[in-house]
Amino acid sequence: MLKAFQMMTASSSVLLSNRLKPQASYAGLALFSISTMIPPSPSSSSFYSRTSAFLIFQPVSIRKTRSFGAFRMCSTRSDPHSHGTSSDLSVAFQNIGNTRKINFCQWCGGPTKHEIPDGEEKMRAICTLCGKIAYQNPKMVVGCLIEHEDKILLCKRKIQPSYGLWTLPAGYMEIGESAAEGAIRETHEEAGAEVEGLSPFAQLDIPLIGQTYIIFLAKLKKPHFSPGPESMECQLFAPGDIPFDSLAFSSILVTLELYIEDMKAGKPKFHYGTINKRPGTSPSDIHAFTLDYHLHDFLVVKWVAEC
């Protein structure tokens, strides 16, 4: 039987203006909402708020909407290491719902038809010869936010898209490796750096372009780095010197903004959110998006059960 429980909240990097009000109860568990005022970030001049509803026996799922800069639109660029441009994407991806049109079977080469298979809800490409269904899945992008002597390592891109702009060392995860292994590999390939002490820092989903970012905090094993084939330069930046006006992708902007907020609070946290992009805006406008937090702070609930 449940003997006791205790609620406590994790430390937060925000100015709290919490109004905790019971909204309803289900099976003896109270449902509360919490409102939080968030201070301005380096690229934003206004406060914004977030509101969440949660059961007290579950981790808080906090959802907030945030826009960087004056725009609330979105880019069609493939973040971060696609070798195509936005115009390439518009040609290659003929939307059928949220999927691209596949004209030929990847297994036998036969022509496909597009329809909803029995028991499913989405349009799929189905081979008219072998009958196989081509399922499309998001790409996983992994990389490292490398700390060294209170500075962050960035790479200047030597490839398109976003040639000549700054990014974190990151790229597509390969079959046969874990997310952490992929992040270590990409860091070595792009920045010639060996890292250690990896810990998850952020997961950012970008549904429009079918990508999920997983960024790890890491430390340099040795204070040595050099640009790889895809980078023209690598450099350590103090937080106040990060070239926010020359970043390659909105996902990198979000990651660095979150990191700076955490550093001001004195402790990094894990962040999970969705970058919402809308088609039709310039790929070069990395501020053209909104960010929804699904997980930012935690409500920690402890209890002792006795039978």
C-alpha positions as CSV (number, residue, x, y, z in Angstrom):
1,M,0.0,0.0,0.0
2,L,1.1,3.5,-0.6
3,K,2.6,4.9,2.6
4,A,3.9,8.3,1.6
5,F,4.9,10.4,-1.3
6,Q,6.9,13.6,-1.7
7,M,7.0,16.1,-4.5
8,M,9.9,18.2,-5.3
9,T,10.9,20.2,-8.4
10,A,14.2,20.3,-10.1
11,S,16.2,23.6,-10.2
12,S,15.2,25.8,-13.1
13,S,17.0,28.4,-15.1
14,V,13.9,30.5,-15.4
15,L,12.2,33.2,-13.4
16,L,9.2,31.5,-11.9
17,S,5.8,33.0,-11.6
18,N,4.1,29.8,-10.8
19,R,0.4,29.5,-10.3
20,L,-0.3,25.9,-9.3
21,K,-4.0,25.2,-9.5
22,P,-5.8,21.9,-9.3
23,Q,-7.7,21.4,-12.5
24,A,-9.3,17.9,-12.1
25,S,-8.6,14.6,-10.5
26,Y,-8.5,11.1,-12.0
27,A,-8.4,7.9,-9.9
28,G,-7.3,9.8,-6.9
29,L,-4.5,11.7,-8.7
30,A,-4.7,15.5,-8.9
31,L,-4.2,17.2,-12.2
32,F,-2.4,20.6,-12.0
33,S,-1.3,23.3,-14.3
34,I,1.8,25.4,-14.0
35,S,2.6,28.7,-15.7
36,T,6.2,29.9,-15.9
37,M,7.7,33.2,-17.1
38,I,10.8,32.7,-19.2
39,P,13.4,35.5,-19.4
40,P,14.7,36.8,-22.7
41,S,17.5,34.9,-24.5
42,P,20.4,36.3,-26.4
43,S,18.4,36.4,-29.6
44,S,15.1,37.5,-28.2
45,S,14.1,40.6,-26.3
46,S,10.8,39.6,-24.7
47,F,9.6,37.3,-22.0
48,Y,7.4,34.4,-23.0
49,S,5.4,31.9,-20.9
50,R,4.8,28.2,-20.9
51,T,1.9,26.3,-19.4
52,S,1.6,22.6,-18.6
53,A,-0.8,20.1,-17.3
54,F,0.3,17.0,-15.5
55,L,-0.6,14.3,-13.0
56,I,1.4,14.5,-9.8
57,F,2.6,10.9,-10.1
58,Q,4.2,11.4,-13.5
59,P,7.1,13.5,-14.8
60,V,6.0,16.9,-15.9
61,S,5.5,17.2,-19.6
62,I,5.9,20.9,-20.1
63,R,5.0,22.3,-23.5
64,K,5.9,25.9,-24.4
65,T,6.0,27.7,-27.7
66,R,8.9,29.9,-28.4
67,S,9.9,31.9,-31.5
68,F,13.4,33.3,-32.1
69,G,13.4,36.7,-33.7
70,A,10.5,38.5,-35.2
71,F,9.4,35.7,-37.6
72,R,7.2,32.7,-36.8
73,M,7.8,31.0,-40.2
74,C,10.0,28.1,-41.1
75,S,12.7,27.0,-43.4
76,T,12.6,24.1,-45.8
77,R,16.3,23.5,-45.7
78,S,17.5,20.1,-44.6
79,D,19.2,20.5,-41.2
80,P,22.2,19.9,-41.0
81,H,24.2,17.8,-43.4
82,S,21.9,17.1,-46.4
83,H,23.8,17.8,-49.6
84,G,20.7,19.0,-51.3
85,T,19.1,22.5,-51.4
86,S,15.6,23.6,-50.7
87,S,14.8,23.5,-54.4
88,D,16.2,20.0,-54.6
89,L,13.9,19.0,-51.8
90,S,10.8,20.5,-53.6
91,V,11.6,18.3,-56.6
92,A,12.5,15.1,-54.8
93,F,9.7,15.2,-52.3
94,Q,6.3,15.2,-53.9
95,N,4.1,15.2,-50.8
96,I,1.4,12.6,-50.3
97,G,0.3,13.6,-46.8
98,N,3.6,13.7,-44.9
99,T,5.5,11.4,-47.2
100,R,7.5,11.7,-50.4
101,K,6.4,10.0,-53.6
102,I,8.3,6.9,-54.5
103,N,7.8,5.8,-58.1
104,F,9.9,2.6,-58.1
105,C,10.4,-0.3,-55.7
106,Q,13.8,-0.3,-54.0
107,W,13.8,-4.1,-53.9
108,C,12.8,-5.2,-57.4
109,G,12.6,-1.9,-59.3
110,G,9.0,-2.4,-60.2
111,P,6.5,0.5,-60.5
112,T,4.6,1.5,-57.4
113,K,1.1,2.5,-56.7
114,H,0.2,4.9,-53.8
115,E,-2.7,3.9,-51.6
116,I,-3.5,3.2,-48.0
117,P,-2.8,-0.5,-47.1
118,D,-5.3,-2.4,-45.1
119,G,-5.1,-1.7,-41.4
120,E,-3.1,1.5,-41.9
121,E,-3.9,5.2,-42.0
122,K,-1.2,6.7,-44.2
123,M,-0.7,6.6,-48.0
124,R,2.2,4.3,-48.8
125,A,4.1,3.3,-52.0
126,I,3.3,-0.3,-52.7
127,C,5.2,-2.2,-55.4
128,T,2.8,-3.5,-58.1
129,L,5.2,-6.5,-58.8
130,C,6.5,-7.8,-55.5
131,G,3.9,-6.2,-53.2
132,K,6.4,-4.8,-50.7
133,I,5.5,-1.5,-49.0
134,A,8.1,1.3,-48.8
135,Y,8.0,2.7,-45.3
136,Q,9.7,6.1,-44.8
137,N,11.4,6.9,-41.6
138,P,13.1,10.1,-40.2
139,K,16.8,10.6,-40.3
140,M,18.7,10.7,-37.0
141,V,21.3,13.4,-36.7
142,V,23.9,13.1,-33.9
143,G,26.6,15.4,-32.8
144,C,28.5,17.0,-29.9
145,L,28.4,20.3,-28.1
146,I,32.0,20.3,-26.9
147,E,33.0,22.3,-23.8
148,H,36.7,23.3,-23.3
149,E,37.9,25.9,-20.9
150,D,34.4,27.5,-20.8
151,K,34.3,27.7,-24.6
152,I,32.4,25.8,-27.3
153,L,33.9,24.2,-30.4
154,L,32.2,25.2,-33.7
155,C,33.0,24.3,-37.3
156,K,32.6,26.5,-40.3
157,R,31.0,24.4,-43.1
158,K,32.9,23.7,-46.3
159,I,29.9,22.1,-48.0
160,Q,26.4,23.0,-49.0
161,P,23.9,23.7,-47.6
162,S,25.0,26.7,-45.5
163,Y,28.5,26.9,-46.9
164,G,30.7,29.2,-44.8
165,L,28.4,29.2,-41.8
166,W,29.1,27.9,-38.3
167,T,27.7,24.7,-36.8
168,L,28.3,22.0,-34.2
169,P,30.1,18.9,-35.4
170,A,27.1,16.7,-36.3
171,G,25.8,14.4,-39.1
172,Y,23.7,11.5,-39.9
173,M,23.9,8.4,-37.7
174,E,25.1,5.2,-39.5
175,I,23.6,1.7,-39.4
176,G,25.5,-0.4,-36.9
177,E,26.4,2.4,-34.4
178,S,24.8,3.9,-31.4
179,A,23.9,7.6,-31.2
180,A,26.9,8.3,-29.0
181,E,29.2,6.4,-31.3
182,G,27.9,8.4,-34.2
183,A,28.4,11.7,-32.4
184,I,32.0,10.7,-31.6
185,R,32.6,9.7,-35.2
186,E,31.1,12.9,-36.7
187,T,33.1,15.0,-34.3
188,H,36.3,13.4,-35.3
189,E,35.4,13.6,-39.0
190,E,34.4,17.3,-39.0
191,A,36.6,18.7,-36.2
192,G,39.5,16.2,-35.9
193,A,38.7,16.1,-32.2
194,E,38.6,13.2,-29.7
195,V,35.9,13.6,-27.0
196,E,34.9,11.9,-23.8
197,G,32.3,12.2,-21.1
198,L,29.3,12.3,-23.4
199,S,25.9,13.0,-21.8
200,P,22.6,13.6,-23.6
201,F,21.8,17.3,-23.8
202,A,19.1,17.9,-26.3
203,Q,16.7,16.0,-28.6
204,L,15.1,18.2,-31.2
205,D,12.5,16.8,-33.7
206,I,12.0,18.6,-37.0
207,P,8.9,16.8,-38.5
208,L,8.7,18.9,-41.7
209,I,12.1,17.6,-43.0
210,G,12.0,14.2,-41.3
211,Q,14.9,14.7,-38.9
212,T,15.6,14.2,-35.2
213,Y,18.7,15.7,-33.6
214,I,20.4,14.2,-30.6
215,I,23.2,16.4,-29.2
216,F,25.6,15.3,-26.5
217,L,27.6,17.4,-24.2
218,A,31.2,16.3,-24.3
219,K,34.8,17.3,-23.3
220,L,37.9,17.3,-25.4
221,K,40.3,14.4,-24.5
222,K,43.2,16.5,-25.7
223,P,43.2,20.2,-26.6
224,H,43.7,19.4,-30.3
225,F,41.3,19.9,-33.2
226,S,41.5,20.6,-36.9
227,P,39.1,21.0,-39.7
228,G,38.1,17.8,-41.6
229,P,37.1,17.6,-45.3
230,E,33.6,19.1,-44.6
231,S,34.9,22.0,-42.5
232,M,37.0,25.0,-43.5
233,E,37.8,26.1,-40.0
234,C,37.3,25.0,-36.4
235,Q,37.3,27.4,-33.5
236,L,36.5,27.7,-29.8
237,F,34.1,30.4,-28.8
238,A,33.2,31.9,-25.4
239,P,29.4,32.0,-25.0
240,G,29.4,35.7,-25.5
241,D,31.4,35.4,-28.7
242,I,29.3,32.8,-30.5
243,P,28.5,34.0,-34.0
244,F,24.7,33.8,-33.7
245,D,24.3,35.9,-36.9
246,S,26.4,33.3,-38.9
247,L,25.0,30.0,-37.7
248,A,24.1,27.3,-40.3
249,F,20.9,25.9,-39.0
250,S,18.0,26.7,-36.7
251,S,18.6,23.5,-34.8
252,I,22.1,24.7,-33.9
253,L,20.7,28.0,-32.9
254,V,18.2,26.3,-30.5
255,T,20.9,24.1,-29.0
256,L,23.2,26.9,-28.3
257,E,20.4,29.1,-26.9
258,L,19.4,26.3,-24.5
259,Y,23.0,25.7,-23.5
260,I,23.6,29.4,-22.6
261,E,20.4,29.5,-20.6
262,D,21.6,26.4,-18.6
263,M,25.0,27.9,-18.0
264,K,23.4,31.1,-16.6
265,A,21.4,28.9,-14.3
266,G,24.6,27.0,-13.3
267,K,23.6,23.5,-14.4
268,P,22.9,21.8,-17.8
269,K,19.6,19.9,-18.2
270,F,18.2,17.6,-20.8
271,H,15.9,19.3,-23.3
272,Y,13.4,17.7,-25.7
273,G,11.3,19.7,-28.1
274,T,10.0,20.1,-31.6
275,I,11.2,22.7,-34.1
276,N,8.1,23.7,-36.1
277,K,8.9,24.9,-39.7
278,R,6.5,26.0,-42.3
279,P,7.3,25.7,-46.1
280,G,7.9,28.7,-48.2
281,T,10.5,30.7,-46.3
282,S,14.1,31.3,-47.2
283,P,16.5,28.5,-46.2
284,S,18.9,31.2,-45.0
285,D,16.5,32.5,-42.3
286,I,17.4,30.3,-39.4
287,H,15.1,32.4,-37.1
288,A,12.0,31.4,-39.1
289,F,10.5,28.7,-36.8
290,T,8.7,28.1,-33.5
291,L,9.9,25.8,-30.8
292,D,7.6,23.6,-28.7
293,Y,9.1,22.2,-25.5
294,H,7.6,18.9,-24.5
295,L,10.1,18.2,-21.8
296,H,12.2,20.8,-20.0
297,D,11.9,20.6,-16.2
298,F,10.8,17.7,-14.1
299,L,8.4,17.2,-11.3
300,V,10.2,14.6,-9.1
301,V,7.8,12.4,-7.2
302,K,9.1,10.0,-4.5
303,W,7.0,7.5,-2.6
304,V,7.5,4.5,-0.5
305,A,5.2,1.5,-1.1
306,E,4.4,-1.2,1.5
307,C,2.5,-4.4,0.9
